Structure formats: structure tokens, C-alpha cells
Amino acid sequence: MCVFISSEIADDHPLANAAKQGSFELIAVPLIAFSPLHNVPTKPYDILFFSSPRSFEFGQQFMRPEVLNAAFSQGTAKFLPRTDWQGKYPGNPAQTALDFHAWAGNRRVLFPVSDRSLRSISAAFPESQKEVVPVYQTSLVPCHIKECTVYVFTSPSNAESFLQCNTLPLGAKVIAWGESTRSFLSRQSIESDFCRSDEDPVDWEALLRPWLNL
């Protein structure tokens, strides 16, 4: 029995612990890579919105004492030194966009994003109120993955990279990390058996047990 996750994970990650306790092999391989883009904002902004820990990593240089910080979710907010607003529904980007737009009011917003960003949150704002700045590049790094029983896709880009040189075996179970990943897989005619968000604690052993006969 084998489980694939499209990300590096720490030795003490709950999924790694489940693998140690269960009778299955864990393959943890990221299928994307990141590099900085040297773009800068050209307009003033009142709020800086970070959509992910990665957007904070590459966009934190735009933080200012007088600028408010907003985060997509608690999972992103924990990386920020100060958070003035955070989304409550990481599994529902549409609702998060509505909530953030209501809180932002008429203030101008800067969105540091990936060059492959879906721009789900910034789409709620008129052009006159926002500036979207690609601050990092997401590159696909596809590679062949041995057949597994369960596949955990941590982002749409990771799923796209996987599908460039792999196919899912018949009967494989699929876990989507977030609604955006689930939606991408669905457009590829791949339905997820479980969808989770960064905020949701997962009992991996309980989740995998019926699929792996643990």
C-alpha cells in the first residue's frame, strides 16, 4: 500500500506519523518549484493581502507600519508578524472574497501573488481599487510517481504537474487540499474522495484506514 502527497512534509507531520504506525509507504514529492519575480507596486495601497504563506514569503518586503495586513486564512496569518484581518472560510474562496471586500471598504489593496494565481480574491475588487503584483514564479516539475492507492494533491499546480506524466490508476482514492485543488481536479474529470483545508485537523490514520485496510 502506498500514499502519495505532492509536498515535502516534516518527520512529525501527522501523515508521516500515520505512515510510521500503519503498514503503508509514503511518497512525499513536490511537483512544483518557486523563484522570485522582481516586480514592485506602482500605486499606493492601504491593505496588503497575503493569499498564502508563499505570497508572504515573496511579498513581505511590501509591508509598512501604516499598511494593514490581511491573510486568506489562519494558516497564512500565523506567518505574519501582525494580522489585521483574516478569512474564516479557507475552503470557500468565494465567501472569503466577499468578507474581505466588505471589510476593506473603499481602501486600496495590494495583492502579491504567483504568476499562476487564480486571483480568486482580487477578482472581487474593481481595477481602480487594487493592484495585483506577481512576486514569484511557480514552475511545474513533473516526474513519474509509482502507482499508489491514495493521492493527496496540495495545489492545482501540483495536480497539473502530476498529470503531465502520470495517470491515476483505476480505483485510486484522491484527496484535494482546498477547494481550488478540488475544482481543478474536477475539471480534469477527477472527483475527489475527500477535500480538506489548511485549517482542518485531519485524523489521517482514521481517514486512510478503510482505503488501505489498516
C-alpha positions in Angstrom: 0.0 0.0 0.0 1.3 3.4 -0.9 0.2 7.1 -0.3 1.5 10.0 -2.4 1.4 13.6 -1.3 2.6 16.4 -3.6 4.6 18.2 -1.0 7.6 17.8 1.3 6.4 17.1 4.9 8.2 17.2 8.2 9.0 14.0 10.0 6.5 14.8 12.7 3.7 15.7 10.2 0.5 13.7 11.1 0.6 12.0 7.8 4.2 10.9 8.3 3.3 9.7 11.8 0.4 7.7 10.3 2.8 6.1 7.9 5.1 5.1 10.7 2.2 3.5 12.6 0.5 1.9 9.6 1.5 -0.6 7.0 1.9 1.7 4.1 4.6 3.5 2.2 4.6 7.3 2.0 5.9 9.2 -1.1 6.2 12.9 -0.4 7.4 14.7 -3.5 6.7 18.4 -4.5 6.0 18.7 -8.2 6.4 22.5 -8.4 9.2 24.9 -7.7 9.3 28.6 -6.8 11.5 31.6 -7.8 11.2 35.3 -7.1 10.0 37.8 -9.6 11.3 41.3 -9.2 8.0 43.2 -9.8 7.0 46.1 -7.5 3.8 48.0 -6.9 3.3 51.2 -8.8 0.3 52.6 -6.9 -0.3 53.5 -3.2 -2.1 50.9 -1.1 -3.8 50.8 2.3 -4.0 47.0 2.8 -1.6 44.2 1.9 -3.4 40.9 1.2 -1.5 37.6 1.5 -3.2 34.7 -0.1 -0.8 32.0 1.2 2.4 31.5 3.2 4.3 31.6 -0.2 2.8 35.0 -1.1 4.0 36.3 2.3 7.5 34.8 1.7 7.9 36.7 -1.5 5.8 39.7 -0.8 6.7 40.7 2.8 9.0 43.4 1.5 6.0 45.5 0.8 4.9 45.6 4.4 4.7 49.1 6.0 3.9 50.2 9.6 0.9 52.2 8.3 -0.4 49.5 6.0 -2.9 46.9 7.2 -2.1 43.2 6.8 -4.8 40.8 5.7 -4.5 37.0 5.3 -6.5 34.5 3.4 -6.8 32.2 6.4 -5.4 31.3 9.8 -2.9 29.1 8.1 -1.4 32.1 6.3 -1.9 34.5 9.2 0.4 32.6 11.5 3.3 33.6 9.3 2.6 37.3 9.6 4.1 39.4 12.4 0.8 41.3 12.6 -2.6 40.4 11.1 -5.4 43.0 11.0 -7.9 40.7 9.1 -8.0 37.0 8.3 -10.5 34.9 6.4 -12.6 32.4 8.3 -13.5 30.0 5.4 -10.4 28.7 3.8 -12.4 26.0 2.0 -14.6 28.7 0.4 -12.6 31.4 -1.5 -15.8 33.0 -2.9 -17.1 33.7 0.7 -13.6 34.9 1.8 -13.6 37.3 -1.1 -17.0 38.7 -0.2 -16.0 39.0 3.5 -12.7 40.7 2.7 -14.2 43.1 0.3 -16.8 44.1 2.9 -14.0 44.7 5.5 -11.8 46.6 3.1 -14.4 49.1 2.1 -13.0 51.7 -0.2 -9.4 51.2 0.8 -6.8 50.3 -1.8 -5.4 46.7 -1.7 -2.1 45.3 -2.9 -2.2 41.6 -3.8 1.3 39.9 -4.1 0.7 36.7 -6.0 2.1 33.8 -8.0 2.3 34.2 -11.8 -0.1 31.3 -11.9 -2.5 32.7 -9.3 -6.2 32.1 -9.9 -6.9 35.6 -8.4 -10.0 34.4 -6.6 -9.9 37.2 -4.0 -8.7 40.1 -6.1 -11.5 39.4 -8.6 -14.0 40.8 -6.1 -12.4 44.3 -6.4 -12.6 46.9 -9.2 -9.4 47.7 -11.0 -9.4 51.2 -9.6 -9.1 49.8 -6.0 -6.4 47.1 -6.4 -3.0 46.3 -7.8 -2.1 42.6 -8.4 1.7 42.1 -8.5 3.2 38.8 -9.4 6.1 38.4 -6.9 7.0 34.8 -7.6 7.0 32.2 -10.3 5.6 28.8 -9.9 7.2 26.3 -12.3 5.9 22.7 -12.9 8.4 20.0 -12.2 6.7 16.8 -13.4 8.1 13.4 -12.6 6.9 9.8 -12.7 5.3 8.6 -9.5 4.9 4.9 -8.8 1.3 3.7 -8.6 -0.3 4.4 -5.3 -3.6 3.6 -3.5 -4.2 7.2 -2.3 -3.1 10.5 -3.9 -3.0 13.8 -1.9 -2.8 16.9 -4.2 -1.8 20.0 -2.3 -2.5 22.6 -5.0 -3.9 22.9 -8.5 -0.3 23.4 -9.9 0.9 20.2 -8.2 -2.1 18.3 -9.7 -1.4 19.8 -13.1 2.3 18.8 -12.9 1.4 15.3 -11.8 -1.0 14.8 -14.7 1.7 15.8 -17.3 3.4 12.4 -16.9 1.1 10.3 -14.7 -2.4 8.8 -14.8 -4.4 7.8 -11.8 -4.8 4.0 -11.5 -8.3 2.6 -11.5 -9.8 2.7 -8.1 -7.3 5.1 -6.6 -8.6 7.5 -3.9 -8.0 11.2 -4.2 -7.6 13.9 -1.5 -7.8 17.5 -2.6 -6.1 20.1 -0.5 -8.5 23.0 -0.7 -11.5 23.9 -2.9 -9.3 25.3 -5.7 -7.5 22.0 -6.0 -10.8 20.1 -5.9 -12.2 22.3 -8.6 -9.1 21.9 -10.8 -9.3 18.1 -10.5 -13.0 18.1 -11.2 -12.3 20.0 -14.5 -9.9 17.1 -15.4 -12.8 14.6 -14.7 -11.2 13.5 -11.5 -13.5 13.6 -8.5 -12.0 13.9 -5.0 -13.0 11.4 -2.3 -12.1 14.0 0.4 -11.4 17.7 0.4 -9.6 19.4 3.3 -8.3 22.9 4.1 -5.2 24.0 5.9 -7.4 24.9 8.9 -8.9 21.4 9.3 -7.2 18.9 11.5 -7.2 15.5 9.9 -7.0 12.2 11.6 -5.0 10.7 8.8 -5.0 7.1 10.2 -8.8 7.1 10.5 -9.2 8.6 7.1 -6.9 6.2 5.3 -7.9 3.1 7.3 -10.8 2.0 5.0 -8.8 2.7 1.9 -5.6 0.9 2.9 -7.1 -1.9 5.0 -5.0 -0.8 8.0 
